[in-house]
């Protein structure tokens, strides 16, 4: 397909998001979705946020797998898959403006929570796993954002860094595969969407490689501050744009 301006813009967005996720182990959707919604319609953005991390997640899973907390992964998945079904209904029912607004609120809210260091004290309650999985799955197929509920859950449970990264990667890999099947069966996608995935995949892979190679050179605190400020900007932009489309 020709590399028009929108495709080039999407490649740069995906490259940036891949780099952030390579550095942190999550954040692909948080960085890319608010910006991609300014380029593509919501169903295509959701597909990209599901398919592209499938192509890069294996890099984290190639690390030693003994630190993956499989009980947490398998306890999240049932309600996450149910939520993904509900999210598909929302994707078809909501306008682009409403989805952009919701996406921006989630991104800005997550960034503010992390900046303030606030973590709910109920994260060790079994119901927290149910709620996080349901919210994560619903957000994934309606907006392309599955990370915030699960990131907050694992943060609240004080997962060590490597267990945090690998557990998130395993969870997202399984949920994204199931969600990709749901999106395909819903009939909302066509071959043009899949060609866009193929065109943008190299940028996502390059970004992930770059991010992983920079881990040892970049100060975690500076990277965290930069990423959160970037999320505040992109999330606020999505809110303003979404309100303008309502």
URDARA-V316383 format. One record per residue. N is the residue number from 1. RES is the residue in three letters. OMEGA is omega in degrees with one decimal (none if undefined). NEAR is the number of other C-alpha atoms within 12 Angstrom. Layout:
n = (N:N)
res = (RES:RES)
omega = (OMEGA:OMEGA)
near = (NEAR:NEAR)
This chain:
n = (1:2:3:4:5:6:7:8:9:10:11:12:13:14:15:16:17:18:19:20:21:22:23:24:25:26:27:28:29:30:31:32:33:34:35:36:37:38:39:40:41:42:43:44:45:46:47:48:49:50:51:52:53:54:55:56:57:58:59:60:61:62:63:64:65:66:67:68:69:70:71:72:73:74:75:76:77:78:79:80:81:82:83:84:85:86:87:88:89:90:91:92:93:94:95:96:97:98:99:100:101:102:103:104:105:106:107:108:109:110:111:112:113:114:115:116:117:118:119:120:121:122:123:124:125:126:127:128:129:130:131:132:133:134:135:136:137:138:139:140:141:142:143:144:145:146:147:148:149:150:151:152:153:154:155:156:157:158:159:160:161:162:163:164:165:166:167:168:169:170:171:172:173:174:175:176:177:178:179:180:181:182:183:184:185:186:187:188:189:190:191:192:193:194:195:196:197:198:199:200:201:202:203:204:205:206:207:208:209:210:211:212:213:214:215:216:217:218:219:220:221:222:223:224:225:226:227:228:229:230:231:232:233:234:235:236:237:238:239:240:241:242:243:244:245:246)
res = (UNK:UNK:UNK:UNK:UNK:UNK:UNK:UNK:UNK:UNK:UNK:UNK:UNK:UNK:UNK:UNK:UNK:UNK:UNK:UNK:UNK:UNK:UNK:UNK:UNK:UNK:UNK:UNK:UNK:UNK:UNK:UNK:UNK:UNK:UNK:UNK:UNK:UNK:UNK:UNK:UNK:UNK:UNK:UNK:UNK:UNK:UNK:UNK:UNK:UNK:UNK:UNK:UNK:UNK:UNK:UNK:UNK:UNK:UNK:UNK:UNK:UNK:UNK:UNK:UNK:UNK:UNK:UNK:UNK:UNK:UNK:UNK:UNK:UNK:UNK:UNK:UNK:UNK:UNK:UNK:UNK:UNK:UNK:UNK:UNK:UNK:UNK:UNK:UNK:UNK:UNK:UNK:UNK:UNK:UNK:UNK:UNK:UNK:UNK:UNK:UNK:UNK:UNK:UNK:UNK:UNK:UNK:UNK:UNK:UNK:UNK:UNK:UNK:UNK:UNK:UNK:UNK:UNK:UNK:UNK:UNK:UNK:UNK:UNK:UNK:UNK:UNK:UNK:UNK:UNK:UNK:UNK:UNK:UNK:UNK:UNK:UNK:UNK:UNK:UNK:UNK:UNK:UNK:UNK:UNK:UNK:UNK:UNK:UNK:UNK:UNK:UNK:UNK:UNK:UNK:UNK:UNK:UNK:UNK:UNK:UNK:UNK:UNK:UNK:UNK:UNK:UNK:UNK:UNK:UNK:UNK:UNK:UNK:UNK:UNK:UNK:UNK:UNK:UNK:UNK:UNK:UNK:UNK:UNK:UNK:UNK:UNK:UNK:UNK:UNK:UNK:UNK:UNK:UNK:UNK:UNK:UNK:UNK:UNK:UNK:UNK:UNK:UNK:UNK:UNK:UNK:UNK:UNK:UNK:UNK:UNK:UNK:UNK:UNK:UNK:UNK:UNK:UNK:UNK:UNK:UNK:UNK:UNK:UNK:UNK:UNK:UNK:UNK:UNK:UNK:UNK:UNK:UNK:UNK:UNK:UNK:UNK:UNK:UNK:UNK:UNK:UNK:UNK:UNK:UNK:UNK)
omega = (-177.0:179.3:177.0:-174.1:-178.8:179.1:178.1:178.1:179.4:178.2:179.7:177.9:-178.2:176.9:178.2:-179.0:177.3:178.3:179.1:-179.3:176.0:178.5:-169.6:-175.7:175.0:175.2:-179.2:-179.1:-178.7:-179.3:-169.5:-170.0:-179.5:-178.7:-179.7:177.9:175.6:-177.9:-174.2:174.0:-175.3:-179.4:179.0:178.3:177.7:178.0:-179.3:-178.8:176.1:-171.5:-174.6:175.8:175.0:-177.6:-179.1:-175.4:-179.1:179.9:177.3:-179.8:176.2:173.5:178.5:-173.7:-175.3:-178.4:178.1:177.5:-175.1:176.7:177.4:179.4:-174.8:175.8:177.5:-167.5:-176.6:-179.6:177.3:179.3:175.3:178.0:179.0:175.7:177.6:179.6:177.5:177.6:178.6:-179.8:-179.2:-174.2:-173.4:175.3:178.0:178.6:-179.9:179.3:178.0:178.8:179.2:178.5:-179.6:178.7:179.3:-176.8:-179.6:179.0:179.0:-178.9:-179.9:178.5:-178.9:179.3:-179.3:179.7:-177.3:176.0:179.1:-177.9:-177.3:-174.1:178.6:178.5:179.7:179.2:178.9:178.4:178.7:-178.0:-179.4:178.4:-179.7:179.8:-178.4:-179.3:179.6:179.5:-176.3:-173.8:176.0:-178.0:-174.7:-177.1:179.3:-169.1:-169.4:-177.9:-176.3:176.6:178.7:178.9:-177.6:176.2:179.2:177.9:173.5:175.8:173.2:-173.4:-176.3:177.0:177.6:-177.1:-174.4:177.6:175.8:-178.0:179.9:179.7:-178.5:-179.4:-178.6:-178.6:-178.9:177.7:178.6:-178.4:177.1:176.7:178.5:-179.6:179.9:-177.8:-178.9:179.3:-177.4:-173.1:175.6:-176.1:178.0:177.0:-178.9:176.5:177.1:175.7:-178.3:-179.4:-175.8:-177.3:179.3:179.3:178.2:-179.3:178.8:178.4:179.5:177.2:179.7:-179.7:179.9:-179.9:-178.3:-175.2:-174.5:-174.3:-173.5:177.7:-179.7:-178.0:179.2:178.4:179.7:-179.6:179.5:-177.4:-178.2:176.8:177.5:178.4:178.2:179.9:-177.2:178.9:178.6:177.0:178.8:177.7:-179.0:-179.7:179.2:178.2:179.4:-178.9:-178.5:none)
near = (16:11:13:13:11:21:26:20:22:37:33:27:35:45:34:35:45:43:36:42:43:36:33:38:39:42:43:51:49:48:46:46:51:50:41:42:42:33:27:24:30:41:40:37:44:50:47:46:52:45:41:44:53:33:32:42:39:27:32:36:30:16:20:15:21:14:25:28:25:21:15:30:32:23:24:38:36:26:27:38:37:29:32:40:32:27:35:35:23:27:35:25:16:23:21:33:27:28:40:43:34:36:50:39:34:37:44:32:27:33:34:25:23:26:20:12:13:18:24:18:14:19:25:22:15:17:16:27:32:29:29:38:40:33:38:45:46:35:44:54:52:42:52:54:47:48:47:41:36:43:38:36:36:36:29:25:25:17:24:17:21:23:29:33:37:34:39:49:42:38:44:49:31:30:42:40:29:28:40:37:23:29:37:24:14:21:15:26:26:17:15:15:27:25:19:31:33:22:26:39:32:23:31:40:35:28:33:38:29:27:32:27:19:20:22:14:13:19:14:17:13:13:22:21:19:19:34:28:22:27:39:30:25:34:39:28:28:38:33:24:26:28:21:14:17:16)
